[in-house]
Every structure is written in structure tokens, then in C-alpha cells.
Amino acid sequence: MAVQGSSDVLIDELYDTTHRLRRFVEARLRRSGASVARLRAMRMLARSERPLRMRDLSEMTGVAARTATSIVDSLERDGLVERVRHPEDRRAFLLRLTDAGRACHREAEEVDRLALAEATAGLSAEDRLRFRALLAVVREATAGQD
């Protein structure tokens, strides 16, 4: 049971479960030299049809610009991301995955997939549909509150 941190035990359990799930996945990604934060950044870069500005990556991953910069600096140091000059703005740089970054991204995605499959193995297909429907109700009730 979750530690009481709000006025609703259901919400406490949701937060606790999310936190535990992140730690679970993070531990598996760490074994291969990745992290949830690094995977999210690589995922956005891999899915983008063109190199991204740092601001775009920050917004897409939902982290502060300073945090995105730290993540990108780490990925760049490891040879997974490169900064390239913006073709129209000489002061700006764009970010893109290197070949090593694409390979690392594929590997991290597989680790993530396997970890999440392990964590949710006890749920039937019906459980998953019902759980998603319940989460959708909460999301709908809080839509537009950002």
C-alpha cells in the first residue's frame, strides 16, 4: 500500500505504482548504460523526421530546458547525439542521433519493452483494456488543466 500523500488513497497508489514502475524500468536500462531520461530523448530524436532544436526536444520530453541540455550533453559525450548547425539560423544548432545513437536507441527500446512486459505480465488482455479505460476517464476529467 502507498504512503498517504494526498486526500485520496487511489491517487496515492497510482503515484506509488508509477514511481515503482519507473524505478523497475530504470534498473533494467541502467544495466545497458541507458536511463529513462536518455531513452525518452533518443525516442523523440528517432521519431522526428528532421533534426530537432533543443527547445523542441525539451517540450517533447516534458523536461526543463536545463535538464534537456544535461541529457543531450551526456548523449553527445557518449557519441550518441550530435549537434549540427541550423541551415537557416547560424546561431542555432539542431540535434540528431548518430549511427551509434540509433543502435543504442533500438537496444534501449527493447530493454524497455521487455521490462514493461514483465511488469504487466499479470494483467490479462481484458484487464489491460479495463485499466486503460479507467485511466482515460481520469485523463478526460483533467484535460486542459495544464
URMO-V834666 format. One record per residue. N is the residue number from 1. RES is the residue in one small letter. PHI is phi in radians with two decimals (999 if undefined). Layout:
BEGIN
n & res & phi
N & RES & PHI
N & RES & PHI
END
This chain:
BEGIN
n & res & phi
1 & m & 999
2 & a & -1.31
3 & v & -1.25
4 & q & -1.18
5 & g & -2.23
6 & s & -2.42
7 & s & -1.59
8 & d & -2.38
9 & v & -1.05
10 & l & -1.06
11 & i & -1.17
12 & d & -1.02
13 & e & -1.18
14 & l & -1.12
15 & y & -1.07
16 & d & -1.07
17 & t & -1.13
18 & t & -1.08
19 & h & -1.10
20 & r & -1.11
21 & l & -1.11
22 & r & -1.09
23 & r & -1.10
24 & f & -1.06
25 & v & -1.18
26 & e & -0.99
27 & a & -1.08
28 & r & -1.26
29 & l & -1.17
30 & r & -1.02
31 & r & -1.03
32 & s & -1.84
33 & g & 1.40
34 & a & -1.98
35 & s & -2.70
36 & v & -1.06
37 & a & -1.10
38 & r & -1.14
39 & l & -1.08
40 & r & -1.04
41 & a & -1.15
42 & m & -1.10
43 & r & -1.06
44 & m & -1.14
45 & l & -1.16
46 & a & -1.19
47 & r & -1.39
48 & s & -1.32
49 & e & -1.35
50 & r & -2.50
51 & p & -1.00
52 & l & -1.90
53 & r & -1.35
54 & m & -0.98
55 & r & -1.04
56 & d & -1.12
57 & l & -1.10
58 & s & -1.01
59 & e & -1.15
60 & m & -1.16
61 & t & -1.58
62 & g & 1.28
63 & v & -2.07
64 & a & -1.11
65 & a & -0.97
66 & r & -1.09
67 & t & -1.17
68 & a & -1.05
69 & t & -1.09
70 & s & -1.09
71 & i & -1.12
72 & v & -1.13
73 & d & -1.00
74 & s & -1.14
75 & l & -1.12
76 & e & -1.16
77 & r & -1.01
78 & d & -1.51
79 & g & 1.32
80 & l & -1.73
81 & v & -2.33
82 & e & -2.26
83 & r & -1.71
84 & v & -2.17
85 & r & -1.06
86 & h & -1.21
87 & p & -1.17
88 & e & -1.98
89 & d & -2.25
90 & r & -1.09
91 & r & -1.48
92 & a & -1.79
93 & f & -2.13
94 & l & -2.00
95 & l & -1.96
96 & r & -2.61
97 & l & -1.27
98 & t & -1.49
99 & d & -1.03
100 & a & -1.10
101 & g & -1.14
102 & r & -1.14
103 & a & -1.16
104 & c & -1.11
105 & h & -1.07
106 & r & -1.04
107 & e & -1.12
108 & a & -1.14
109 & e & -1.09
110 & e & -1.19
111 & v & -1.06
112 & d & -1.06
113 & r & -1.04
114 & l & -1.16
115 & a & -1.11
116 & l & -1.19
117 & a & -1.11
118 & e & -1.13
119 & a & -1.15
120 & t & -1.89
121 & a & -1.04
122 & g & -1.36
123 & l & -1.67
124 & s & -1.34
125 & a & -1.04
126 & e & -1.16
127 & d & -1.01
128 & r & -1.08
129 & l & -1.08
130 & r & -1.14
131 & f & -1.07
132 & r & -1.09
133 & a & -1.12
134 & l & -1.16
135 & l & -1.11
136 & a & -1.10
137 & v & -1.09
138 & v & -1.16
139 & r & -1.05
140 & e & -1.09
141 & a & -1.17
142 & t & -1.91
143 & a & -1.09
144 & g & 1.33
145 & q & -1.69
146 & d & -1.29
END
